């Protein structure tokens, strides 16, 4: 294993120094929570009786107080393909807990919103704030003081960040995240995109489009492209919060079940009353956060984590910013090529070596911290192992020395790109991010007149009317957390992709988000400060020339400074009601900027 790369060391040290006071306050909080806080021995008889009244055969053990009680927080519902497999997990976990003399109870459920179902719909405006709702729901679940450890059942976009943020406020409890795995591969992603673009051009109808989508999203498990859900799983492995190599094992298999058993047995060992106490708040430290960023860059993961990672870090008293991520991106090579960055999906990624290979390569190149407190062993190096069945039980083997498919995975010494997949953009339009891992290098710089919108549906209308048939930078503003909850704008990918395929120089600039599946069209996203908060996007007018350059990190309006300074901000649209959006008004009113995580909850908590 090589010595730690100097840039990784430098960024880590900077984060440690910046976070010194808030991290110390956090660690003091969780240490006091174990020593003096709410726990089972301190519950009154009435409190405790309520807590085990319905515990069935586990009632005597919970009543006696000698056995560890594991709190299960679940995001199960059977409308989401990724979370449908969790339906039977609690009963299995209870059986697995009894095998090691422990007990388990479902502490609570959290909402699990699907961006795939809400993509392009008004309800997408609830999506980002569902993360805070999940965090608060997790806190409610764990507030009863009945548990000495936690298993988190969640996998998709806002669910894992929300579960982790909520659990970190109970950071004295050891915690393992338990994945459910991806669905088997369906229709090739490239073919799915082809059909979507044909539909955008009016060349195929709804029936053909629905048939294509159904062949792609076809069974239980996560979507197989490398979007936010699967990036979540990668990050949990890079932080040592999963059992090694457990992210991309298919649902409903014996190996999947045995990994859940292994997680249950392990939490009993590292729990409050175990022999190897490993509280979550000590596992998630500055080094673990840096590892998550490095993994995101090395694998070309979802842009959504540029927002989620700072929010997760804040919950643990750690301050991460986009400069940190950008500096790391300059030295972390892109070693994975998973759709939308390549042709293959996460199942092919896993077959080629998956996360065990990625961890081994990054540690071997000195790009990740090995000396973190994982849930499973002495260091992250033990995460560079892949699970296999040995009869009826799981065991772990070392990660492969070579990639099983160099179209999916390559060594750090011979990467797909020498730098990571994300770049910071700055200029007189603010600060934003761009994902370049799927963008052709010839399109890293786009300079063109803008067409300004405040609604993504208006972009679709203009496209269909032929108004965007030219070199153009499409600006969609008033899409930030304070304006409308910062919806994803992935609905725009097909029409913009069509324009690009027709030979035009095209880019998107927005203070909103793009899907974790966004790809080939250059997009400057998460622009902060947002237009609603007086950000410079509010000054843009149709026809202004804007330069988006991932090479130089520029996001600038090429407007004379005197004219620019004299302009008034465009008025924000009136906030729409319906599909529950009015219930989230307090979150919009108090949300902070994208670089801080776009969270009203954390902002109002002073974190």
ZISUL-V296167 format. One line per field, one symbol per residue. phi: phi as a letter, one per 40 degrees, with the letter a starting at -180 (. if undefined). psi: psi as a letter, one per 40 degrees, with the letter a starting at -180 (. if undefined). A space follows every 10 residues. Layout:
phi: ???
psi: ???
This chain:
phi: .cccddcccc cccccdcccd ccccccccdc cccccbccad ccccdcdccc cbdbcfccdc ccccgcccbc cbbbbcabcc ccbdccdcdd cccccccccb gbbabccibb cbcbccccdg bdcccccccc cccccccccc ccccgcbbaa bbbaacdccc dcdccccccb cccdabcbcb gccdcbdddc cdcccccccc cgcbcccccc ccccccbbac hcdccccccc cdcdcccccg bbcdgccbcc cgbccdcccc cccccccccb cdbccadbcd ccccbccccc dccdccccbg cccccccccc cccdcbgbbb bccdcccccc bcccbbbbdc caccbcccdc ccifcdcdcc cccccgbbcc cbcccbacac dcccbbcbcb gbbcbbbddc cbccaccbbb cccaccacbc cbbcbbicch babacbcbcd dcbcbbbacc bbbbaccccc cccccgcbca cabcbbbfbc dccaggccbc dccdcccccc cchccbabba ccbbccccac ccacbfcbcc dccgccdccc bdgdcbbbbc cbgcbbccbd cccccccccc ccccccbhfg cccbdccccb cccccchgbc dccccgc
psi: hiihhddddd dddddddded dddddddddd dddddeahid deiidddddd dedfebeedd ddddedihhh hhhifhiedh ddeddededd dddddddddf fiiiihdiii ighhdddehe ideeeedded dddddddddd deeefeieih hhgidacedd ddddddddef eehihhhhie iiiihbhhdd dddddddddd eeeiaddddd ddddddgeai iiieigaddd ddddddddef eiihfedfhi ieiddddddd ddddddddde ideieghgid dddgaddddd ddddddddef ahddeddddd dddddefhhh idddddddde ehiheigihe eadiaddddd dedadddddd ddddefeihd fihieeadid deefihiihg beiiihiiii diieheedhi idegidieii eiihhiaeea hiihhedehh deeehhhiii hhiehddddd ddddeeeegi hihhhhifei dddfegiifd dedddddddd deeihiihhi eaiiieeice hhhhifhiii ddfeiddeei iheihihhhd defigihghh dddddeiiii iiihhiiife ddeeddddde haiddeefhd ddddef.
